[in-house]
């Protein structure tokens, strides 16, 4: 610390000038022995920052930097500054100051008191740092963040509306039947997804059972699900022939979906009087029949084409029919189940799915599908958790399970 009685003020200022004139920060010294607290020294950094030359400001109180009008944002820091000056204590405040040109700049002002050997306050050294760029960057970031939050809120609202619309194409309840029990498990990867399904009554004794998957997920997939669902419903009206329904659905979708997109579907019709299930596959994973008498598991597979890819002359669809008996169960699913990926990068696959179906073959259809859903998550986590423990894993795609059981 320099001491005022060891040198003259001029000698001290000359020494300080040599040491600090090259500093980027503005450095000032105020004479605290004078009631007006005038500036007695400013460096070139001060001149550069404020635009004022030293001959314009020496002998003046530096409050002129506050501009001609009182700024409410300065009230608190100025109060802190006054208290520090009155109590001869160091302080750092952030002030809105103005250059000679009238341009606003943010000044981080640090003040340090200087005492003589008698411990009397003689000077205050001020270090002024122009932090305008930093403040403006923070303000821009805050504004951008606010806009981002607003846009995100709007997007969340739009997604919620889209999800509501997509959910509207799914059945809210299944047809009443004393001989058949239906169950479904649906979980999109995001708010909106590419999976959809339907269970509906065609005639008093006929029930349609459909599951489908649009490539991708998100908004584009959701729009395609709405279109495909509408087209399918039109084709399935009053028809007991799954092959005919899928052919008409394909014709309506051909050249109406974007390049590179396609739809897979598995559709079947249950005849509760004849106890039969007629089905047709369109690029979708095969369904499974679990026999009620011996709990054996059988694939339900047909030759098929993807929907919306080929015209009617090239598309191939095949229909098959099986007999059903009491206790039989039919399970349909989307590929998220067999494509569930574990931590070691292996996939669950069809073979593992067959094993899961065999292990749970005696379960009612609702419990069976819930077990399949949870088993896929356990596989993803590769954990040996108890069945009641929470699972943090999630499927990497939209996940849908659909099935029915012959109960009488």
C-alpha positions as CSV (number, residue, x, y, z in Angstrom):
1,X,0.0,0.0,0.0
2,X,1.4,3.4,-0.9
3,X,1.4,6.1,1.8
4,X,0.6,9.7,1.1
5,X,3.2,11.3,3.4
6,X,6.1,9.4,1.9
7,X,5.8,11.1,-1.5
8,X,4.0,14.1,-2.9
9,X,0.7,13.5,-4.6
10,X,2.3,14.3,-8.0
11,X,5.1,11.8,-7.4
12,X,2.7,9.1,-6.4
13,X,0.4,9.8,-9.4
14,X,3.4,9.7,-11.8
15,X,4.4,6.3,-10.4
16,X,0.9,4.9,-10.6
17,X,0.6,6.3,-14.2
18,X,3.6,4.4,-15.3
19,X,2.3,1.2,-13.7
20,X,-1.3,1.2,-14.7
21,X,-1.9,3.5,-17.7
22,X,-1.7,0.5,-20.0
23,X,-4.4,-1.4,-18.2
24,X,-7.7,-2.1,-20.1
25,X,-9.7,-1.4,-17.0
26,X,-10.5,2.1,-16.1
27,X,-8.6,3.1,-12.9
28,X,-9.4,6.2,-11.0
29,X,-8.3,7.8,-7.7
30,X,-10.7,10.0,-5.8
31,X,-9.6,12.5,-3.1
32,X,-11.5,11.6,0.0
33,X,-10.1,14.6,2.0
34,X,-12.2,16.9,-0.2
35,X,-16.0,16.8,0.6
36,X,-16.8,16.6,-3.1
37,X,-14.6,13.5,-3.5
38,X,-13.2,14.7,-6.9
39,X,-11.2,12.6,-9.3
40,X,-7.4,13.3,-9.1
41,X,-6.3,10.6,-11.4
42,X,-7.7,8.6,-14.3
43,X,-5.8,6.2,-16.6
44,X,-6.0,5.7,-20.3
45,X,-8.3,2.7,-19.8
46,X,-10.8,5.1,-18.2
47,X,-10.6,7.5,-21.2
48,X,-11.0,4.6,-23.6
49,X,-14.0,3.1,-21.7
50,X,-15.9,6.4,-21.0
51,X,-14.9,8.5,-24.0
52,X,-13.9,11.3,-21.6
53,X,-10.4,12.8,-21.6
54,X,-8.6,13.3,-18.3
55,X,-8.7,17.1,-18.6
56,X,-12.5,16.9,-18.8
57,X,-13.0,14.9,-15.6
58,X,-10.2,15.7,-13.1
59,X,-11.6,17.7,-10.2
60,X,-15.1,16.3,-10.8
61,X,-17.0,13.7,-8.8
62,X,-17.4,10.7,-11.1
63,X,-21.2,10.6,-10.6
64,X,-21.4,12.3,-14.0
65,X,-21.1,8.8,-15.5
66,X,-24.6,8.1,-14.2
67,X,-26.0,10.3,-16.9
68,X,-28.5,13.1,-16.8
69,X,-31.5,11.0,-15.6
70,X,-31.8,8.9,-12.5
71,X,-32.0,5.2,-13.4
72,X,-34.0,3.1,-10.9
73,X,-31.7,0.1,-11.6
74,X,-28.9,2.1,-10.0
75,X,-30.7,2.8,-6.7
76,X,-29.5,-0.4,-4.9
77,X,-25.9,-0.4,-6.1
78,X,-25.6,3.4,-5.4
79,X,-26.9,2.8,-1.9
80,X,-24.3,0.1,-1.4
81,X,-21.6,2.4,-2.8
82,X,-22.5,5.3,-0.6
83,X,-22.4,3.1,2.5
84,X,-19.0,1.8,1.5
85,X,-17.7,5.4,1.0
86,X,-19.1,6.6,4.3
87,X,-17.7,3.6,6.2
88,X,-14.4,3.6,4.3
89,X,-14.9,-0.1,3.2
90,X,-14.2,-1.8,-0.1
91,X,-17.1,-2.8,-2.3
92,X,-18.0,-4.0,-5.8
93,X,-21.2,-2.9,-7.5
94,X,-22.7,-3.1,-11.0
95,X,-23.9,0.2,-12.4
96,X,-25.6,1.4,-15.5
97,X,-23.2,4.2,-16.7
98,X,-23.0,6.3,-19.8
99,X,-20.2,7.2,-22.1
100,X,-19.5,10.7,-23.3
101,X,-21.4,9.8,-26.4
102,X,-24.5,9.0,-24.3
103,X,-24.1,5.3,-25.0
104,X,-25.0,3.0,-22.1
105,X,-22.4,0.6,-20.7
106,X,-22.5,-1.6,-17.7
107,X,-19.7,-0.8,-15.2
108,X,-18.5,-3.3,-12.7
109,X,-17.0,-0.8,-10.2
110,X,-14.6,-2.0,-7.5
111,X,-13.6,0.5,-4.8
112,X,-10.7,0.1,-2.4
113,X,-10.0,2.7,0.4
114,X,-6.5,4.0,0.9
115,X,-5.3,5.2,4.4
116,X,-2.3,7.1,5.5
117,X,-0.1,6.1,8.4
118,X,-2.5,7.7,10.8
119,X,-5.2,5.4,9.5
120,X,-7.1,8.3,8.1
121,X,-8.9,7.8,4.8
122,X,-7.2,9.7,2.1
123,X,-8.2,8.2,-1.3
124,X,-10.5,5.7,-2.9
125,X,-9.0,3.7,-5.8
126,X,-11.7,2.6,-8.3
127,X,-11.3,-0.1,-10.9
128,X,-14.0,0.1,-13.7
129,X,-14.6,-2.9,-15.9
130,X,-16.8,-2.6,-18.9
131,X,-19.0,-5.8,-18.7
132,X,-21.6,-4.6,-21.3
133,X,-20.9,-7.5,-23.6
134,X,-21.2,-10.0,-20.8
135,X,-24.5,-8.4,-19.5
136,X,-26.0,-8.2,-23.0
137,X,-25.0,-11.9,-23.7
138,X,-26.8,-12.9,-20.5
139,X,-29.8,-10.8,-21.5
140,X,-29.8,-12.4,-25.0
141,X,-29.5,-15.8,-23.4
142,X,-32.3,-15.1,-21.0
143,X,-34.5,-13.8,-23.8
144,X,-33.7,-16.8,-26.0
145,X,-34.3,-19.2,-23.1
146,X,-37.7,-17.5,-22.5
147,X,-38.6,-17.8,-26.2
148,X,-37.4,-21.4,-26.1
149,X,-39.6,-22.2,-23.1
150,X,-42.6,-20.5,-24.8
151,X,-42.0,-22.4,-28.0
152,X,-41.5,-25.7,-26.1
153,X,-44.7,-25.1,-24.2
154,X,-46.5,-24.5,-27.5
155,X,-44.9,-27.6,-28.9
156,X,-45.9,-29.6,-25.9
157,X,-49.5,-28.3,-26.2
158,X,-49.5,-29.2,-29.9
159,X,-48.1,-32.7,-29.1
160,X,-50.7,-33.2,-26.4
161,X,-53.5,-32.2,-28.9
162,X,-52.0,-34.5,-31.5
163,X,-51.8,-37.3,-29.0
164,X,-55.4,-36.7,-28.1
165,X,-56.4,-37.0,-31.7
166,X,-54.3,-40.1,-32.2
167,X,-55.7,-41.7,-29.1
168,X,-59.2,-41.1,-30.6
169,X,-58.6,-43.7,-33.3
170,X,-57.9,-46.4,-30.7
171,X,-60.9,-48.2,-29.2
172,X,-62.0,-46.9,-25.8
173,X,-63.6,-50.2,-25.0
174,X,-63.8,-53.6,-26.6
175,X,-67.0,-55.2,-28.0
176,X,-69.0,-57.1,-25.5
177,X,-68.9,-60.9,-25.9
178,X,-69.7,-63.8,-23.7
179,X,-67.3,-66.1,-25.7
180,X,-64.3,-63.8,-26.3
181,X,-62.1,-61.6,-24.1
182,X,-60.0,-58.9,-25.7
183,X,-57.0,-57.0,-24.2
184,X,-54.5,-54.5,-25.4
185,X,-51.3,-52.8,-24.1
186,X,-50.3,-49.6,-25.9
187,X,-47.4,-47.2,-25.1
188,X,-46.0,-44.8,-27.7
189,X,-42.3,-43.9,-27.6
190,X,-43.1,-40.2,-27.6
191,X,-46.4,-38.3,-27.2
192,X,-47.4,-39.6,-30.5
193,X,-46.3,-42.7,-32.3
194,X,-46.8,-44.9,-35.3
195,X,-48.6,-47.9,-33.7
196,X,-52.3,-48.3,-33.8
197,X,-54.8,-51.1,-33.4
198,X,-58.5,-51.8,-33.4
199,X,-61.1,-54.3,-32.2
200,X,-64.6,-53.9,-33.6
201,X,-67.8,-55.8,-34.3
202,X,-68.5,-56.5,-38.0
203,X,-71.7,-58.5,-37.5
204,X,-73.3,-60.0,-34.4
205,X,-71.0,-63.0,-34.6
206,X,-68.0,-61.5,-36.4
207,X,-65.2,-59.4,-34.8
208,X,-62.3,-57.7,-36.5
209,X,-58.9,-57.6,-34.8
210,X,-56.2,-55.4,-36.3
211,X,-52.7,-54.2,-35.3
212,X,-50.5,-51.9,-37.4
213,X,-47.2,-50.0,-37.4
214,X,-46.2,-47.0,-39.5
215,X,-42.5,-46.6,-40.0
216,X,-40.9,-44.0,-37.7
217,X,-42.5,-42.2,-34.9
218,X,-43.5,-38.7,-33.9
219,X,-45.7,-36.2,-35.8
220,X,-45.1,-37.7,-39.4
221,X,-45.9,-41.2,-38.2
222,X,-49.0,-40.0,-36.3
223,X,-50.4,-38.3,-39.4
224,X,-49.9,-41.5,-41.4
225,X,-51.6,-43.5,-38.6
226,X,-54.7,-41.3,-38.9
227,X,-54.8,-41.7,-42.7
228,X,-54.2,-45.4,-42.6
229,X,-56.7,-45.9,-39.8
230,X,-59.4,-44.1,-41.8
231,X,-58.6,-46.0,-45.0
232,X,-58.7,-49.3,-43.1
233,X,-62.0,-48.6,-41.4
234,X,-63.6,-47.9,-44.8
235,X,-62.2,-51.1,-46.3
236,X,-63.3,-53.2,-43.4
237,X,-66.9,-52.1,-43.3
238,X,-69.1,-55.2,-43.5
239,X,-66.3,-57.4,-44.8
240,X,-65.5,-60.8,-43.3
241,X,-62.5,-61.3,-45.7
242,X,-59.2,-60.1,-44.3
243,X,-57.4,-60.5,-47.6
244,X,-59.9,-58.3,-49.4
245,X,-59.7,-55.7,-46.7
246,X,-55.9,-55.4,-46.8
247,X,-55.9,-55.3,-50.6
248,X,-58.4,-52.4,-50.6
249,X,-56.4,-50.7,-47.9
250,X,-53.2,-51.1,-50.0
251,X,-54.9,-49.7,-53.1
252,X,-56.1,-46.6,-51.2
253,X,-52.7,-46.0,-49.6
254,X,-50.6,-46.6,-52.7
255,X,-48.9,-43.3,-53.9
256,X,-50.4,-41.4,-51.0
257,X,-47.7,-42.0,-48.4
258,X,-44.2,-40.3,-48.6
259,X,-41.3,-42.2,-50.4
260,X,-39.5,-44.5,-48.0
261,X,-42.5,-44.8,-45.7
262,X,-44.7,-47.9,-45.4
263,X,-47.2,-49.5,-43.1
264,X,-47.3,-53.0,-41.7
265,X,-50.5,-54.6,-40.5
266,X,-51.9,-57.9,-39.2
267,X,-55.7,-58.3,-39.6
268,X,-58.0,-61.1,-38.6
269,X,-61.7,-61.8,-38.3
270,X,-63.0,-64.0,-35.4
271,X,-66.2,-65.9,-36.1
272,X,-67.6,-66.9,-32.7
273,X,-70.2,-69.2,-34.2
274,X,-67.9,-71.3,-36.4
275,X,-65.1,-70.9,-33.9
276,X,-62.6,-69.8,-36.6
277,X,-60.0,-67.1,-37.0
278,X,-59.3,-65.9,-40.6
279,X,-56.2,-63.7,-40.9
280,X,-53.9,-61.9,-43.3
281,X,-50.5,-60.5,-42.8
282,X,-49.1,-57.4,-44.5
283,X,-45.4,-57.1,-43.7
284,X,-46.2,-57.3,-40.0
285,X,-44.6,-59.7,-37.5
286,X,-46.5,-63.0,-37.3
287,X,-49.1,-63.5,-34.6
288,X,-49.1,-66.4,-32.2
289,X,-51.8,-69.0,-31.3
290,X,-51.6,-70.6,-27.8
291,X,-53.7,-73.7,-27.7
292,X,-55.8,-74.0,-24.6
293,X,-55.6,-77.8,-24.3
294,X,-51.9,-78.4,-24.4
295,X,-50.5,-74.8,-24.1
296,X,-48.5,-75.2,-27.3
297,X,-47.4,-72.1,-29.2
298,X,-48.0,-71.8,-33.0
299,X,-47.0,-69.1,-35.4
300,X,-49.7,-67.5,-37.5
301,X,-48.0,-66.4,-40.7
302,X,-49.0,-65.7,-44.3
303,X,-47.3,-64.5,-47.5
304,X,-47.6,-60.8,-47.6
305,X,-46.6,-57.4,-48.9
306,X,-46.1,-54.1,-47.2
307,X,-49.0,-51.6,-47.3
308,X,-48.7,-48.6,-49.6
309,X,-45.6,-49.7,-51.4
310,X,-46.8,-51.8,-54.4
311,X,-49.7,-51.3,-56.7
312,X,-52.4,-53.9,-56.9
313,X,-50.7,-55.9,-59.7
314,X,-47.6,-56.5,-57.6
315,X,-48.9,-56.6,-54.1
316,X,-49.5,-60.1,-52.7
317,X,-51.8,-61.0,-49.8
318,X,-52.7,-64.4,-48.5
319,X,-55.5,-65.4,-46.1
320,X,-55.5,-68.4,-43.8
321,X,-58.1,-69.8,-41.4
322,X,-57.6,-71.8,-38.2
323,X,-60.1,-73.4,-35.8
324,X,-60.4,-72.1,-32.3
325,X,-61.4,-73.9,-29.1
326,X,-62.1,-72.8,-25.6
327,X,-59.0,-71.6,-23.8
328,X,-57.2,-70.7,-27.1
329,X,-55.4,-67.3,-27.1
330,X,-54.1,-65.2,-30.0
331,X,-51.4,-62.7,-29.5
332,X,-50.4,-59.9,-31.8
333,X,-47.6,-57.3,-31.3
334,X,-45.5,-54.7,-32.9
335,X,-41.8,-55.2,-33.5
336,X,-40.7,-53.1,-30.5
337,X,-41.0,-56.3,-28.4
338,X,-38.7,-58.6,-30.5
339,X,-36.4,-55.6,-31.2
340,X,-36.0,-54.8,-27.5
341,X,-32.2,-54.3,-27.1
342,X,-30.3,-55.3,-23.9
343,X,-27.2,-53.6,-22.5
344,X,-25.0,-56.1,-24.3
345,X,-26.5,-55.0,-27.6
346,X,-28.4,-58.3,-28.2
347,X,-32.1,-58.3,-29.2
348,X,-34.9,-60.2,-27.6
349,X,-35.9,-61.9,-30.9
350,X,-38.6,-64.3,-31.9
351,X,-37.0,-67.3,-30.2
352,X,-37.0,-65.6,-26.8
353,X,-40.6,-64.4,-27.4
354,X,-41.6,-68.0,-28.1
355,X,-40.1,-69.0,-24.8
356,X,-41.9,-66.2,-23.0
357,X,-45.2,-67.2,-24.5
358,X,-44.7,-70.8,-23.5
359,X,-43.8,-69.8,-19.9
360,X,-46.9,-67.8,-19.6
361,X,-49.2,-69.9,-21.8
362,X,-51.6,-70.7,-18.9
363,X,-52.2,-67.1,-17.9
364,X,-55.4,-65.2,-18.9
365,X,-54.9,-63.0,-21.9
366,X,-54.6,-59.8,-19.9
367,X,-52.0,-61.2,-17.5
368,X,-50.1,-62.8,-20.5
369,X,-49.8,-59.5,-22.3
370,X,-48.7,-57.6,-19.2
371,X,-46.1,-60.2,-18.5
372,X,-44.8,-59.9,-22.1
373,X,-44.6,-56.1,-21.7
374,X,-42.7,-56.4,-18.5
375,X,-40.4,-59.2,-19.7
376,X,-39.3,-56.9,-22.6
377,X,-38.4,-54.2,-20.2
378,X,-36.5,-56.6,-17.9
379,X,-34.6,-57.8,-21.0
380,X,-33.6,-54.2,-21.9
381,X,-32.3,-53.7,-18.3
382,X,-30.8,-57.2,-18.3
383,X,-31.8,-57.4,-14.7
384,X,-32.9,-60.2,-12.5
385,X,-35.5,-58.1,-10.7
386,X,-38.5,-59.4,-8.8
387,X,-41.7,-59.0,-10.8
388,X,-43.0,-56.3,-8.5
389,X,-39.9,-54.1,-8.5
390,X,-40.0,-50.9,-10.5
391,X,-38.3,-50.8,-13.9
392,X,-36.5,-47.7,-15.2
393,X,-36.0,-49.0,-18.8
394,X,-38.2,-48.1,-21.7
395,X,-38.8,-49.5,-25.2
396,X,-36.8,-48.0,-28.1
397,X,-39.9,-47.8,-30.3
398,X,-43.7,-47.5,-30.0
399,X,-45.0,-50.6,-28.2
400,X,-48.3,-52.4,-28.7
401,X,-49.6,-55.7,-27.7
402,X,-53.1,-57.0,-28.6
403,X,-54.8,-60.3,-28.1
404,X,-58.0,-62.3,-27.4
405,X,-58.9,-65.4,-25.6
406,X,-61.8,-67.8,-26.3
407,X,-63.5,-68.1,-22.9
408,X,-66.5,-70.2,-23.9
